[in-house]
Amino acid sequence: MALYTSASAVNERLKSIKTRFLIISDTHGLDLSYHKPLVPADVVLHCGDLTEHSKFSEIQATIQLLRSISAPLKLVIAGNHDWTLDKLAYELKVAEAKKIDPTCSDHDIEKAFGKYGAVRRLLEAAREHGILFLEEGVHNIRLHNGSNLKLYASPYTPSNGGEWGFQYNSSHDFDIPDVDVVMTHGPPLGIMDRSGRDRIGCSQLFTAVRKAQPRLHCFGHVHKGWGGKLVAWRKQVSESPCHFNDIDNNNSEVIGSLLHPPELAEFKDPIQPETTLFVNAALEADGALSQRPWLVEMDLSAHTEKEVSIQGSRYGRSAKPHASVLEMSAESIGPLHTAKRV
């Protein structure tokens, strides 16, 4: 029998490009000695908590960690531990330090943490190494492999009572449109968010992700929630979306957890419509990065010649995504090279 592939099927295949994501989170200024060498990827996604104490030296260590991974592009967001990137949190922490120790000088603070803005400038300088720090908002990025990635990023998590970075007390507006990937520091309520007996995920984030239904939502923050889950959504969005009402558990699947760790923390199957792959990629446990990074393969659409943008807010927890659009592509970030496959 002659094999025949329709022209439309060929065209559809040409429109999509297989893209490999290596997902990590909560590295806290530590190194990846547990996991070397990591497999090459097209994109690394770091979901925040670059540091433990937000020290300048920890940011430098994280940049070195990211440089050691074989990938042409590394996308990074902040987490609650990275308070030197949040102006209001920085000011509160400095005031708290001086209150606790009146002998603490500006010189002492700047020696450990830098002036406000110094860490941000360090991350901006790391663009030449393919490291791109993302503000909250929607980012359209043309990748080195010829595909186009549409991603929503947010570092914000519910407040746990301390003066940490990028936290909110009552509610936060996660304005997530139709995107391929959602990248947040914290989990949505009800999905890999258990801390002891409590669930500490965000209900507003769950609602926004439930309505947008991205193919991939990656995060960290809750270290013991490490794992992966392929969620099938119910047909109708409930009046008050929550994990009890909106997830079709009969057709959902746990890909891995700390109780049942997979041999390989990876997902390469096609992600079907009305499903979302959730990944908690928090690596730190007991003072070392002993939990595994996740490898996810997805088909992305090939980029067109239309403008590609990175759009997002700039400073502080009260900022909202602004209207200005910056042209950006993987090729324009720095001297990036295609990762060599093994």
Residue, then its C-alpha position, 0 to 999 in steps of 0.5 A: m500500500a502506498l503511503y500518502t500524507s495530505a498537503s494540509a498535514v505536511n503544512e501543519r507539521l511545517k508550521s510547528i517546531k518541537t521545542r525542548f524546555l528545561i524547567i527549574s525553580d528555587t535554586h536559592g544560590l546553590d549549584l547543580s552538582y546533583h544533576k550535572p551534566l543537564v541535557p541540552a534544551d532550547v529554553v531554560l525556564h527558572c521560576g524564581d527564588l534565585t537566592e536564599h537571602s537575596k545577596f548580591s553573591e547569590i545572584q552571581a552564583t545563579i547567573q553562573l549556574l544558568r550559564s553552565i546549562s546548554a541552552p541558547l535562552k534562559l528565561v528567569i523570574a523573581g521569587n519571594h526570596d529575591w526581595t532586592l528586585d522589589k523596591l518596596a520590599y527592599e526599603l522595608k528590609v533595610a528599615e527592619a535591619k536598621k531597627i534591629d541593629p542601629t549600628c547597621s550602616d548603608h555601607d554594610i547593607e550595600k556590601a551584602f545586597g548592593k544598592y537598590g537596582a544593582v541586582r537588576r543591572l547585574l541580571e540585565a548585563a547577563r543578557e549577553h549570556g542568553i539570560l533574560f529576566l522577565e517582568e510580570g506580563v505577556h512576552n512574545i519571544r522568537l526562539h533560536n529554533g525558529s519557533n515563537l513562544k508566547l508566555y505569561a510571567s509573574p513573580y507574585t505570591p500570596s503573603n505569608g506574613g513576612e516582608w518578602g518580595f513580590q507578595y500581596n495581602s488580599s488579591h492580585d490580578f493575573d491577567i493571562p491571555d491565550v498563551d503557550v506557557v504560564m510561568t509563575h513563582g507560586p502554584p495555583l490553589g489546589i495543584m502541587d501546593r501542599s505545605g504540611r497540611d495546608r494548601i498555600g497556592c493562589s485562588q486568583l491564579f487558579t481562576a486565571v489559568r483555568k480560563a486561559q488553559p495554557r498547555l504548560h504552567c510551571f512554578g516552584h515555591v512549595h518545595k515539597g510539592w515537586g512533581g508534574k500533573l496533566v490536568a484535563w479541564r471540565k467542559q464548563v468553567s464553574e461560577s467560582p473556579c476551583h480545583f474541586n469543580d473544574i478539574d476532570n480527575n477521571n481524565s487527569e494524570v499525575i506524572g510524578s511526585l515526591l511520593h512516586p518519583p518518575e525514573l525520568a522527570e520529563f514529558k514528551d507527549p503532545i498536550q491536547p486541547e482542554t488540558t494543561l501540564f502543571v510542573n512544580a520544579a522546586l529543586e531545593a531540599d535539605g540545603a541542596l538541589s537534590q530534586r530533579p529538573w523537569l524536561v518538557e517537549m512541546d510543539l510551538s508555531a513557527h514565527t512569522e515576520k510580524e513584530v515580536s515583543i517582550q511586554g511587562s511591568r517594570y518596578g515594584r509590587s504595585a506596577k501593572p503591565h505597561a503599554s510600551v512594546l520592546e522588540m526582542s528575539a533570541e537572536s538579539i539577546g546576545p551571542l547565542h548558539t544552538a544547543k548541541r544535541v546528544 
